[in-house]
Amino acid sequence: MQTFHVEELETPTGRMLIVADSAGRLAAADWQDHEHRLIELVHRYYGARRVELVPRPGRTAPARALAAYFEGDLMAIDGIEITVKTTPFQAEVWAALRRIPAGTTMSYGALAAALGRPGAPRAVGHANGSNPISVVVPCHRLVGADGSLTGYGGGIERKRWLLAHEGALGMVDRS
């Protein structure tokens, strides 16, 4: 059994669950109303048959940084250390997502092209949708080629809120 520490954070878009390993590195983050997805992804990426989420008193560095992000310091999440056991392609996509600056968006195709894989926007979309670390690995910054708000694990309204919070609504890199 693997043990992870879980904290709750009240955000303007609902209560968020923040999961960290014993070293305090962020392993997963999602909204409480999507807890089943969060647990499924923790099982998937950590290979544990049983995962124990133990409440953690106090605030970890990831929780403090996420709180600061929601309070308006959009850069606060940039330095959060994450840990996810994943495929090399997913790791490459998630690292690229973290390089998309707050306040900007990019299409799936543009991100695939930036990774040197112009024919792989669907694979990028799948890797994006498998991201267990909402907001910090900013999957909400990917939009459709026409700028439309496409699927988001936390729901389109949360995606819209996050992009508005970052000042990015209506801005998309379609290259």
Salt bridges, closest charged atoms under 4 A:
GLU7 OE1 - ARG59 NH1 3.47
GLU8 OE1 - ARG15 NE 3.44
GLU10 OE2 - ARG15 NH2 2.46
ASP21 OD2 - ARG25 NH2 2.59
ASP30 OD2 - ARG37 NE 3.10
ASP33 OD2 - HIS34 NE2 3.98
ASP33 OD1 - ARG158 NH2 3.07
GLU40 OE2 - ARG44 NH2 3.22
GLU92 OE1 - ARG117 NH2 3.05
GLU157 OE2 - ARG160 NH1 2.46
GLU166 OE2 - HIS140 NE2 2.88
GLU166 OE1 - ARG141 NE 2.92
